[in-house]
Amino acid sequence: MATVFEEIDDDLRRWIEEQPVWFTATAPLDGDGRVNVSPRGGDSFSVLGPHRVGWVDFTGSGVETVAHLRENGRICVMFASFGQRPRIVRLHGRGEVHLPGTAGFEEVVALHPQNPSTRAVITVDVERVSDACGWGVPVMEVVTGERDLIRRNAEKKGPEGMDAYRELKNSRSLDGLPGL
């Protein structure tokens, strides 16, 4: 049975922080635009308060989440337990993109290990917190550890190479919305 919570309390915060992978879902305003779901993970997510979360956004092959948030702010962040106890938690809210040098960027980046692939920070003012049974989610064993490919790729490219990559891959969304 689904439950709607007043806020992200300490118990829910601990559960969220235990999840090794989570997902973001966004969409443009244009009804013909593409809905985007992005997997996330690693030491990048923070519960910033009972109605506020944020994460370090790493350079990727696209920029859909950033573009959609800049256009309309709508987002759903979903966590799913793959362990023995099934559970899904969704955080619906309004997201904001923070670029390097801004207070929002510095607030969240300071909470996580430095990564040369960091391109932005996303914060979400959470309007709805709910969970669901998760009975349909398979039980899987998580291999401890994180992939180091993002870091190694960024170190290999260097700051100038990362700027060039972002210009090529992150300046526009799939639907042509402005990215970074």
C-alpha positions in Angstrom: 0.0 0.0 0.0 1.4 3.4 -1.0 2.0 6.0 1.7 2.3 9.8 1.2 4.7 11.4 3.7 4.7 14.9 5.1 8.4 15.2 4.6 11.7 13.3 4.3 12.2 12.2 7.9 15.3 10.7 9.4 14.2 7.1 8.7 13.4 7.8 5.1 16.6 9.8 4.7 18.6 6.8 6.0 16.8 4.5 3.6 17.4 6.8 0.6 21.1 7.1 1.5 21.4 3.3 1.5 20.3 3.0 -2.1 23.1 2.5 -4.6 21.2 3.6 -7.7 18.3 6.0 -8.3 16.6 7.6 -11.3 15.4 11.0 -12.5 12.4 11.5 -14.8 11.8 14.8 -16.6 10.0 15.9 -19.8 9.8 19.0 -21.9 6.5 21.0 -22.1 6.1 20.1 -25.8 3.8 17.1 -25.9 5.8 15.7 -28.8 9.1 16.0 -26.8 10.9 13.1 -25.4 10.4 12.0 -21.8 13.8 11.2 -20.2 14.7 8.8 -17.4 18.3 8.9 -16.2 20.0 6.4 -13.9 22.3 7.9 -11.2 24.5 6.6 -8.5 27.7 6.9 -6.6 28.4 9.4 -3.8 26.5 12.2 -5.4 23.1 12.5 -3.7 22.2 14.5 -0.6 19.1 15.0 1.4 19.4 18.7 2.2 16.3 19.1 4.4 12.8 17.6 4.9 11.7 19.1 1.6 14.9 19.6 -0.3 17.4 17.3 -2.0 20.3 17.8 -4.4 23.0 15.9 -6.3 26.2 16.4 -8.2 25.5 16.2 -11.9 28.3 14.6 -13.9 29.1 15.1 -17.6 27.2 12.6 -19.7 26.4 12.0 -23.3 23.3 14.1 -23.1 21.8 17.0 -21.1 18.1 16.1 -20.9 17.6 16.6 -17.2 19.3 20.0 -17.2 17.4 21.2 -20.3 14.0 20.0 -19.0 14.6 21.6 -15.6 15.6 24.9 -17.1 12.5 24.9 -19.3 9.9 23.9 -16.7 11.4 22.6 -13.4 9.3 19.4 -13.2 11.0 16.3 -11.9 10.5 13.0 -10.2 13.4 11.3 -8.4 12.8 7.6 -7.8 14.7 5.1 -5.5 14.0 1.4 -5.7 15.3 -1.2 -3.3 16.8 -4.3 -4.9 17.4 -6.0 -1.6 15.2 -8.4 0.3 12.8 -5.8 1.5 10.9 -4.3 -1.5 10.2 -0.6 -1.6 10.0 2.3 -4.1 10.2 5.9 -3.0 9.3 8.8 -5.3 10.2 12.5 -4.7 8.1 14.8 -6.9 9.1 18.5 -7.1 10.6 21.4 -8.8 14.3 21.3 -9.8 16.9 23.9 -10.3 20.3 23.8 -12.1 23.3 25.4 -10.4 26.5 26.0 -12.3 30.0 26.2 -10.9 30.6 29.4 -8.9 27.1 29.7 -7.5 26.0 29.2 -3.9 23.8 26.2 -4.8 26.6 24.5 -6.6 29.1 25.0 -3.8 26.6 23.8 -1.1 26.1 20.4 -2.7 29.6 19.8 -4.1 31.1 20.3 -0.7 29.2 17.3 0.6 30.8 14.8 -1.9 34.1 13.7 -3.3 35.6 16.0 -5.9 35.2 14.7 -9.5 36.6 16.3 -12.6 33.5 15.3 -14.5 31.2 17.5 -12.4 29.3 19.9 -14.7 26.5 21.2 -12.5 24.4 20.6 -9.3 20.7 19.9 -9.3 18.5 20.8 -6.3 14.9 19.8 -5.9 12.3 21.5 -3.8 10.3 18.4 -2.9 6.5 18.8 -3.1 5.4 15.2 -2.7 7.1 12.3 -0.9 5.6 8.8 -1.4 6.4 5.2 -1.4 5.0 2.1 -3.0 5.4 -1.7 -2.4 8.0 -2.5 -5.0 6.8 -6.1 -5.2 7.6 -6.1 -8.9 11.2 -5.1 -8.5 13.6 -8.1 -8.7 15.9 -9.0 -5.8 19.4 -8.4 -6.9 22.8 -8.5 -5.2 24.8 -5.3 -5.5 28.5 -5.5 -6.2 30.3 -3.2 -3.8 32.1 -0.4 -5.5 31.7 2.3 -8.0 32.8 2.5 -11.7 35.7 4.9 -12.1 35.1 5.4 -15.8 33.6 9.0 -15.4 36.6 10.1 -13.4 39.2 8.4 -15.7 37.6 9.8 -18.8 37.5 13.3 -17.4 41.1 13.1 -16.3 42.2 11.9 -19.7 40.3 14.7 -21.5 41.5 17.4 -19.1 39.6 20.6 -18.4 39.8 21.9 -22.0 38.8 18.5 -23.4 35.8 18.4 -21.0 34.8 21.9 -22.1 34.9 20.8 -25.7 32.9 17.6 -25.0 30.2 19.6 -23.1 30.0 22.1 -26.0 29.5 19.2 -28.5 27.2 16.9 -26.4 25.7 19.1 -23.7 24.7 22.4 -25.3 21.3 21.2 -26.6 18.8 18.5 -25.6 17.5 15.8 -28.0 14.6 18.1 -28.7 16.7 21.2 -29.2 16.3 22.8 -25.8 19.2 24.8 -24.4 21.4 22.7 -22.1 24.7 24.0 -20.7 
